[in-house]
Amino acid sequence: MAAFLDIPPLALSEEALEGLLEEFASRDGTDYGERERSLAEKVADLRSQLTRGELCLLFDQDSETWDLCPREEARRLLQAQEAPGDG
């Protein structure tokens, strides 16, 4: 089972957070609707969602990768790793 850490955005330097948001916003398959938006607009939107607590920054210690995910999904993943496993 993966070992996730919920990383508070303020724990990162501004430069590190900006780099993560830019990388996420430019991933293949990231869909922002019908209208094409600039990278700066996408990053600003992601930053706003993080600030409002709608998105979480999770770090997977096993794979040493990170991802942004909706708050409820992050909560589910974090609770699953805390619960005693059945199998």
C-alpha positions in Angstrom: 0.0 0.0 0.0 1.2 3.5 -0.8 2.4 5.8 2.0 0.9 9.2 1.2 1.8 12.5 2.8 -0.5 15.5 2.6 1.9 18.4 1.9 0.6 21.9 2.9 1.4 24.2 0.0 2.9 26.8 2.4 5.5 24.2 3.4 7.0 24.6 -0.1 9.0 27.6 -1.3 7.2 29.8 -3.8 9.5 28.6 -6.6 8.9 24.9 -5.8 5.1 25.3 -5.6 5.1 27.3 -8.9 7.2 24.6 -10.6 4.8 21.8 -9.4 1.7 23.7 -10.5 3.3 24.4 -13.9 4.2 20.8 -14.4 0.7 19.6 -13.4 -1.0 22.2 -15.6 1.1 21.1 -18.6 0.6 17.4 -18.2 -0.9 15.6 -21.2 -4.6 14.9 -20.9 -5.2 17.7 -18.5 -8.6 19.1 -19.6 -9.7 22.6 -18.9 -12.8 22.8 -21.0 -13.6 24.1 -24.4 -11.6 27.3 -24.3 -7.8 27.0 -24.4 -6.2 28.7 -21.4 -2.7 30.0 -20.9 -0.3 28.2 -18.5 -0.5 31.2 -16.2 -4.3 31.0 -16.1 -4.1 27.3 -15.3 -1.6 27.7 -12.6 -3.6 30.6 -11.0 -6.7 28.4 -11.0 -4.8 25.4 -9.4 -3.3 27.8 -6.8 -6.7 29.1 -6.0 -8.1 25.6 -5.6 -5.2 24.7 -3.3 -5.8 27.8 -1.2 -9.5 27.1 -0.9 -8.8 23.5 0.2 -10.5 22.0 -2.9 -7.2 20.3 -4.0 -4.5 18.6 -2.0 -0.9 18.0 -2.8 -0.1 14.4 -2.0 3.4 12.9 -2.0 3.7 9.1 -2.4 6.7 8.0 -0.4 6.9 4.6 -2.1 7.1 5.9 -5.7 8.6 9.3 -4.7 6.0 11.0 -6.9 3.4 13.7 -6.2 0.0 14.5 -7.5 -2.8 17.0 -7.0 -6.1 15.5 -6.2 -9.6 16.6 -5.0 -9.9 17.0 -1.2 -12.3 14.0 -0.8 -10.0 11.7 -2.8 -7.1 12.7 -0.7 -9.0 12.2 2.5 -10.0 8.7 1.3 -6.4 7.8 0.4 -5.0 9.1 3.7 -7.7 7.3 5.8 -7.2 4.0 3.9 -3.5 4.0 4.9 -4.4 4.6 8.5 -7.0 1.9 8.8 -5.9 -1.6 9.7 -5.6 -3.7 6.5 -7.8 -6.7 5.8 -5.5 -8.2 3.3 
